[in-house]
Amino acid sequence: MPNKNTHNTEEYICRNCGTKFQGNFCPQCGQSIKEFERPFQFLIIDFLGNMFAFDTRFWKTFVAVLLKPGTLARDYVKGHRIRYMPPFRFYIFVSFIFFFLLNIYTSQNATNSDLLTGSENDMITLFDNGEEELTQNDEYNIPERIALFMEHPELFMEQLMSYYSWGMFLLMPFYGFLLWVFYRKRQRYYITHLIMAVNQHAFIFSIFIIMLLFSMFLPGFSGSFINYLLLLIPVYLIIGHKILYQQRTPKIILKLFAISFLYFFVVLILAVAVPVLILVQNGLEI
């Protein structure tokens, strides 16, 4: 009986680039030796196997990001990558869920308020980017125009969440740069700090997702529970930095304080600038 552990020594010619090789994947272009001209049931089994592998990697990534701070970034540095989803792909998935739920939550809360009234036709005109854009000579003043947004918050919130999601995605390299500035002697290459930034953002968004779900479905229970969840964030960051950067806790706390101050200052600028940008784009000359 042949040994199942023996490597495949048969020589193949890659159908994609013509390279001769031994093994299961072409060393030139990476194409697999698997044939797709096979009975349909084999394709179904292969598809289910790939889907199961994706699910396994997703859950391993989810557990590592949520329960093992700094581990995923450390494993990437050491070359243990195949067990995890790509960090940016996982972050995009988590951030999509977060901003989707946040959009629903904020729109519902804004819609339930009866503080402002306005005309629906005026709101349609306000969001019309064609020839009927509002100008400074319109009969409406600035507070009344803003009131139109408040009367139809779902339109405004949709734009706001879209800008915020892109803004946070673009700010992550800046956060990674801050990590590199403070920890470059511990980890030389910027990509390590960028992966750490992606993982930390994914964890924070996961906490916010849990908070939103409790606020939406269990509002009476969410108060004290949410406070405990927020306390997990600094603890997570400190433990993650200790695992990846191998420094003493007092130094890590001081560096985290400086990094957080600089980063949240930029985030605050983004939080103020985005609504103003949306108002200006929709014809409000501020």
C-alpha positions in Angstrom: 0.0 0.0 0.0 1.5 3.4 -0.9 2.3 5.8 1.9 -0.3 8.6 2.0 2.2 11.1 3.4 4.6 10.9 0.4 4.8 14.1 -1.7 3.6 14.2 -5.3 6.7 13.9 -7.5 4.8 13.8 -10.8 5.8 16.5 -13.2 3.1 18.8 -14.6 2.9 21.5 -17.2 0.9 24.5 -16.1 -1.9 25.2 -18.5 -1.8 28.9 -17.7 1.9 29.8 -18.3 3.5 26.5 -19.6 5.9 26.1 -16.6 7.0 22.6 -15.8 6.8 21.8 -12.1 6.2 19.3 -9.3 3.6 19.7 -6.6 0.0 21.1 -6.5 0.6 24.7 -7.5 2.6 26.3 -10.3 5.6 28.2 -8.8 5.4 30.8 -11.6 1.8 31.9 -11.6 0.3 30.0 -8.6 -2.4 28.2 -10.5 -3.6 24.9 -9.0 -3.3 21.6 -10.8 -7.0 20.9 -10.0 -9.0 20.1 -13.1 -12.4 21.8 -13.6 -13.5 19.4 -16.3 -14.9 16.9 -13.8 -18.3 15.5 -12.9 -20.6 18.1 -11.3 -20.7 16.4 -7.9 -16.9 16.9 -7.5 -17.3 20.6 -8.2 -20.0 20.8 -5.5 -17.7 19.1 -3.0 -14.8 21.3 -3.9 -17.0 24.4 -3.5 -18.3 23.3 -0.1 -14.8 22.6 1.0 -13.6 26.1 0.0 -16.6 27.7 1.8 -15.9 25.7 4.9 -12.3 26.8 4.8 -13.4 30.5 4.5 -15.7 30.1 7.5 -13.0 28.5 9.5 -10.6 31.3 8.8 -13.3 33.9 9.5 -14.0 32.4 13.0 -10.3 32.0 13.8 -9.8 35.7 12.8 -12.8 36.8 14.8 -11.7 34.9 17.9 -8.1 36.2 17.6 -9.2 39.8 17.1 -11.9 39.8 19.9 -10.3 37.6 22.5 -6.5 37.6 21.8 -5.3 41.2 21.6 -2.1 41.5 19.6 -1.9 37.9 18.7 -3.0 38.2 15.0 -0.5 41.0 14.3 2.3 39.0 16.0 1.4 35.9 14.0 1.5 37.9 10.8 4.9 39.2 11.6 6.1 35.6 12.3 4.6 34.4 9.0 1.6 32.5 10.3 -0.9 34.0 8.0 -2.8 31.3 6.2 -5.0 30.5 9.2 -6.5 34.0 9.2 -8.6 36.1 6.8 -6.7 39.1 5.3 -6.9 41.8 8.0 -8.4 44.5 5.7 -11.1 42.1 4.4 -12.1 41.3 8.0 -12.1 45.0 8.9 -14.3 45.9 5.9 -16.8 43.2 6.9 -16.9 44.5 10.6 -17.0 48.2 9.6 -19.9 47.5 7.1 -22.0 45.9 9.9 -21.2 48.7 12.3 -22.0 51.6 10.1 -25.1 49.8 8.7 -26.5 49.3 12.3 -25.4 52.8 13.3 -27.3 54.3 10.3 -30.4 52.4 11.3 -30.1 53.4 14.9 -29.5 57.1 14.4 -32.1 57.4 11.6 -34.8 55.8 13.8 -33.9 58.1 16.8 -33.9 61.2 14.6 -37.2 60.2 12.8 -39.0 59.7 16.2 -38.3 63.3 17.2 -41.0 65.9 16.5 -39.0 69.0 17.1 -38.9 70.2 13.5 -41.3 70.5 10.6 -40.8 71.2 7.0 -41.8 70.7 3.4 -41.0 67.4 1.6 -40.8 69.2 -1.7 -38.2 71.6 -0.2 -36.2 68.6 0.9 -36.3 67.1 -2.6 -35.1 70.4 -4.0 -32.4 70.5 -1.4 -31.0 67.1 -2.5 -31.3 67.9 -6.2 -27.9 68.4 -7.6 -29.2 69.7 -10.9 -30.3 73.1 -11.9 -32.4 73.8 -8.9 -29.7 73.9 -6.2 -30.3 76.4 -3.4 -28.3 79.6 -3.4 -27.6 82.4 -1.0 -30.5 84.4 -2.7 -33.1 81.8 -1.8 -35.9 82.8 0.6 -34.6 80.2 3.2 -32.0 81.2 5.7 -29.3 78.8 7.0 -31.2 77.6 10.1 -34.3 76.8 8.0 -32.2 74.9 5.5 -30.6 72.8 8.2 -34.1 72.2 9.6 -35.0 70.6 6.3 -32.3 68.0 6.8 -33.5 67.4 10.3 -37.1 66.8 9.0 -35.8 64.0 6.7 -32.9 62.6 8.7 -32.7 59.3 6.8 -31.3 61.0 3.7 -28.8 63.0 5.7 -27.7 60.1 7.8 -27.2 57.9 4.8 -24.7 60.4 3.4 -23.1 60.9 6.8 -22.5 57.2 7.5 -21.0 56.8 4.1 -18.6 59.6 4.6 -17.7 58.5 8.1 -17.0 54.9 7.0 -14.6 56.1 4.3 -13.1 58.6 6.6 -12.3 56.0 9.3 -10.9 53.7 6.6 -8.6 56.5 5.4 -7.5 57.4 8.9 -6.3 53.9 9.7 -2.9 54.4 7.9 -2.5 57.6 10.0 -3.1 55.6 13.2 -0.6 53.0 12.0 1.8 55.8 11.4 1.4 57.0 15.0 2.1 53.4 16.2 5.2 53.3 14.0 6.5 56.7 15.4 6.1 55.5 19.0 7.1 51.8 18.5 9.5 51.8 15.5 12.4 50.6 17.7 10.3 47.5 18.7 8.9 46.8 15.3 10.9 48.2 12.4 8.4 48.0 9.5 5.3 50.1 9.0 3.2 47.2 7.8 3.3 45.6 11.2 1.9 48.7 12.8 -0.8 49.0 10.1 -2.0 45.5 10.7 -2.1 46.3 14.4 -4.2 49.4 13.7 -6.6 47.4 11.5 -7.1 44.8 14.3 -7.6 47.4 17.0 -10.2 49.2 14.8 -12.0 45.9 14.1 -12.1 45.2 17.8 -13.5 48.6 18.7 -16.1 48.4 16.0 -17.1 44.9 17.3 -17.6 46.4 20.7 -19.7 49.2 19.2 -21.8 46.6 17.3 -22.6 44.8 20.5 -23.5 48.1 22.1 -25.8 49.0 19.3 -27.6 45.6 19.3 -28.3 46.0 23.0 -29.5 49.6 22.6 -31.8 48.6 19.8 -33.3 45.4 21.2 -32.7 45.6 25.0 -32.7 49.3 25.8 -33.6 48.8 29.4 -30.6 46.5 30.0 -28.0 48.4 27.9 -26.9 51.2 30.4 -24.6 49.5 32.9 -23.6 46.8 30.4 -22.4 49.3 27.9 -20.2 51.0 30.5 -18.4 47.7 31.2 -17.9 47.1 27.5 -16.3 50.5 27.1 -13.8 49.7 29.8 -12.6 46.7 27.8 -11.2 49.0 25.1 -8.2 50.4 27.0 -7.5 47.0 28.6 -7.5 45.4 25.2 -5.2 48.1 23.8 -2.7 47.7 26.7 -2.6 43.9 26.5 -2.2 44.0 22.7 0.7 46.4 22.8 2.4 44.3 25.5 2.1 41.2 23.4 3.3 42.8 20.1 5.8 45.4 21.3 7.1 43.7 24.5 7.4 46.8 26.7 6.6 47.5 30.3 3.1 48.5 31.2 3.8 52.1 32.4 5.6 52.9 29.1 2.8 51.4 27.1 0.1 53.4 29.0 2.0 56.7 28.4 2.5 56.0 24.7 -1.2 55.0 24.4 -2.3 58.2 26.0 -0.2 60.3 23.5 -1.3 58.2 20.5 -5.0 58.4 21.5 -4.8 62.1 22.1 -3.3 62.8 18.6 -5.6 60.3 16.9 -8.8 61.5 18.5 -8.0 65.1 17.7 -7.9 64.2 14.0 -11.1 62.1 14.4 -12.8 65.1 16.0 -11.8 67.2 13.0 -13.3 64.6 10.7 -16.5 64.4 12.8 -17.0 68.2 12.5 -15.9 68.5 8.9 -18.1 65.7 7.3 -21.5 67.2 8.2 -20.3 70.7 7.0 -19.1 69.1 3.7 -22.4 67.4 3.2 -24.3 70.6 3.7 -22.1 72.5 1.3 -22.4 69.8 -1.3 -26.2 69.9 -1.2 -26.3 73.6 -1.7 -26.0 75.1 1.7 -23.5 78.0 1.5 -22.1 78.1 5.1 
